[in-house]
Amino acid sequence: MYMSKTLNKNQTVEWSEINWRKAERLTFKLQKRIFQASERGDVKAVRKLQKTLIRSWSAKCIAVRRVTQDNQGKNTAGVDGVKSLSPGKRMALVGNLKLTNKVKPTRRVSIPKPGTTETRPLGIPTINDRALQALVKLTLEPEWEAKFEPNSYGFRLLSFLSRCNRSNIS
């Protein structure tokens, strides 16, 4: 049995038993609070909430899920050669996901440019590093979405904007 988050001394949660709706809701609530604090200009509150989100079990689970299950490049191996993770290893990754970890070097691959014979380099991080990047992205996006112009849509996460509008944040 692969165990993860300890609910109390005798209860644990397995990957297949995670309530994803609840995890998404808890993560979004924290993101919403970061967004609101950033709009107010309360930098101290933003940093405190970001630390809370980075340490959040729900946010870590979502980051690992996005990298190992939802992402199009989920079966791309990094320098460590790992392509996919079992549910038990996903839970272990959630437990080991910390900003203090050292990152491994990226695997460099040359991919062709569209329409030409030229190639360009592409760096592929390990699954652990991708999950860490996804976790940091979950944390930084709400702060910066509050600072961007409301009518500028280039390179922005439209789903976050629409969720914020539905929640009457703006």
C-alpha positions as a printed NumPy array, in Angstrom:
array([[  0.   ,   0.   ,   0.   ],
       [  1.382,   3.398,  -1.007],
       [  0.681,   5.931,   1.691],
       [  0.922,   9.653,   1.638],
       [ -0.553,  12.441,   3.659],
       [ -1.331,  11.389,   7.191],
       [ -4.769,  12.546,   8.203],
       [ -4.374,  11.257,  11.724],
       [ -2.207,   8.508,  13.191],
       [ -4.121,   5.657,  11.536],
       [ -5.546,   7.189,   8.335],
       [ -3.69 ,   7.826,   5.083],
       [ -4.698,   8.827,   1.562],
       [ -3.734,   7.02 ,  -1.62 ],
       [ -3.384,   8.734,  -5.013],
       [ -6.627,   7.24 ,  -6.334],
       [ -8.541,   8.441,  -3.256],
       [ -7.602,  12.123,  -3.503],
       [-10.637,  14.384,  -3.76 ],
       [ -9.458,  16.465,  -6.734],
       [-12.395,  18.862,  -6.622],
       [-11.622,  19.72 ,  -3.023],
       [ -7.895,  20.077,  -3.756],
       [ -8.627,  22.401,  -6.692],
       [-11.056,  24.417,  -4.586],
       [ -8.612,  24.823,  -1.675],
       [ -5.815,  25.821,  -4.038],
       [ -8.026,  28.296,  -5.882],
       [ -9.142,  29.89 ,  -2.608],
       [ -5.516,  30.551,  -1.68 ],
       [ -4.799,  31.831,  -5.194],
       [ -7.793,  34.149,  -4.927],
       [ -6.492,  35.546,  -1.627],
       [ -3.054,  36.1  ,  -3.218],
       [ -4.756,  37.9  ,  -6.123],
       [ -6.729,  40.15 ,  -3.769],
       [ -3.701,  40.96 ,  -1.593],
       [ -1.695,  41.801,  -4.712],
       [ -4.469,  44.104,  -5.945],
       [ -4.425,  45.879,  -2.561],
       [ -0.639,  46.206,  -2.769],
       [ -0.144,  44.224,   0.453],
       [  3.235,  42.649,  -0.324],
       [  3.631,  41.132,   3.14 ],
       [  0.3  ,  39.289,   2.874],
       [  1.135,  38.141,  -0.681],
       [  4.433,  36.581,   0.466],
       [  2.797,  34.929,   3.474],
       [  0.012,  33.451,   1.341],
       [  2.503,  32.31 ,  -1.3  ],
       [  4.498,  30.456,   1.373],
       [  1.274,  28.857,   2.554],
       [  0.385,  27.786,  -0.996],
       [  3.885,  26.425,  -1.706],
       [  3.634,  24.254,   1.424],
       [  0.025,  23.237,   0.74 ],
       [ -0.516,  19.512,   0.243],
       [ -3.367,  20.205,  -2.187],
       [ -1.24 ,  22.481,  -4.371],
       [  1.582,  19.924,  -4.412],
       [ -0.849,  17.19 ,  -5.489],
       [ -2.234,  19.389,  -8.267],
       [  1.271,  20.258,  -9.492],
       [  2.284,  16.58 ,  -9.593],
       [ -0.968,  15.625, -11.317],
       [ -0.532,  18.281, -14.008],
       [  3.008,  17.141, -14.747],
       [  2.451,  13.368, -14.59 ],
       [ -1.088,  12.984, -15.953],
       [ -2.539,  16.127, -17.557],
       [  0.471,  17.501, -19.427],
       [  1.046,  16.643, -23.09 ],
       [  4.756,  15.994, -22.398],
       [  4.058,  13.669, -19.472],
       [  5.963,  10.757, -21.044],
       [  9.089,  12.762, -21.861],
       [ 12.095,  11.612, -19.859],
       [ 14.499,  14.093, -18.319],
       [ 18.159,  13.546, -17.482],
       [ 17.212,  10.845, -14.956],
       [ 15.462,   8.752, -17.652],
       [ 12.146,   8.554, -15.763],
       [  9.176,   8.727, -18.147],
       [  6.179,   8.018, -15.954],
       [  5.395,   7.44 , -12.303],
       [  3.227,   4.902, -10.527],
       [  0.617,   6.236,  -8.082],
       [  2.907,   5.4  ,  -5.173],
       [  5.802,   7.301,  -6.701],
       [  3.509,  10.249,  -7.389],
       [  2.643,  10.35 ,  -3.684],
       [  6.339,  10.129,  -2.803],
       [  6.994,  13.046,  -5.163],
       [  4.267,  15.078,  -3.439],
       [  5.982,  14.41 ,  -0.112],
       [  9.424,  15.364,  -1.419],
       [  8.375,  18.52 ,  -3.274],
       [ 10.261,  21.357,  -1.581],
       [ 11.863,  24.541,  -2.877],
       [ 15.097,  23.728,  -1.051],
       [ 15.836,  20.769,  -3.33 ],
       [ 18.684,  21.119,  -5.811],
       [ 17.589,  20.905,  -9.427],
       [ 19.17 ,  18.46 , -11.844],
       [ 20.562,  19.593, -15.198],
       [ 18.167,  19.517, -18.129],
       [ 18.426,  17.017, -20.952],
       [ 19.296,  18.89 , -24.144],
       [ 17.582,  17.783, -27.346],
       [ 17.62 ,  19.408, -30.777],
       [ 14.199,  19.716, -32.388],
       [ 13.49 ,  20.886, -35.955],
       [ 12.138,  24.377, -36.566],
       [  8.828,  24.34 , -38.455],
       [  9.228,  24.873, -42.19 ],
       [ 13.045,  24.74 , -42.241],
       [ 15.837,  22.208, -41.888],
       [ 17.338,  24.1  , -38.931],
       [ 17.092,  22.747, -35.415],
       [ 16.81 ,  24.502, -32.089],
       [ 17.883,  23.285, -28.65 ],
       [ 15.263,  22.211, -26.131],
       [ 15.953,  21.573, -22.442],
       [ 13.855,  18.858, -20.795],
       [ 13.833,  18.931, -16.972],
       [ 13.23 ,  15.881, -14.772],
       [  9.702,  15.102, -13.559],
       [ 10.623,  16.354, -10.079],
       [ 11.822,  19.688, -11.461],
       [  8.737,  20.016, -13.694],
       [  6.465,  19.43 , -10.686],
       [  8.383,  22.055,  -8.725],
       [  8.007,  24.507, -11.624],
       [  4.258,  23.792, -11.768],
       [  3.97 ,  24.431,  -8.015],
       [  5.809,  27.749,  -8.292],
       [  3.624,  28.681, -11.278],
       [  0.49 ,  28.051,  -9.19 ],
       [  1.929,  30.426,  -6.591],
       [  3.204,  33.269,  -8.777],
       [  0.392,  33.516, -11.34 ],
       [ -2.262,  35.108,  -9.097],
       [  0.143,  37.809,  -7.889],
       [  1.093,  38.84 , -11.399],
       [ -2.391,  38.515, -12.882],
       [ -3.481,  41.223, -10.445],
       [ -0.715,  43.526, -11.722],
       [ -1.272,  43.036, -15.466],
       [ -3.541,  45.239, -17.538],
       [ -7.068,  43.793, -17.652],
       [ -7.362,  44.196, -21.439],
       [ -4.02 ,  42.575, -22.275],
       [ -4.424,  38.874, -23.074],
       [ -1.063,  37.866, -24.585],
       [  0.719,  35.   , -22.792],
       [ -1.863,  34.977, -20.021],
       [ -3.772,  32.197, -18.393],
       [ -7.311,  32.917, -19.548],
       [ -8.808,  30.194, -17.372],
       [ -7.506,  31.946, -14.244],
       [ -8.93 ,  35.258, -15.445],
       [-12.332,  33.763, -16.179],
       [-12.398,  31.96 , -12.821],
       [-11.567,  35.233, -11.095],
       [-14.32 ,  37.041, -12.976],
       [-16.815,  34.328, -12.036],
       [-15.775,  34.766,  -8.404],
       [-16.284,  38.559,  -8.635],
       [-12.685,  39.37 ,  -7.793],
       [-11.978,  42.059, -10.367]])
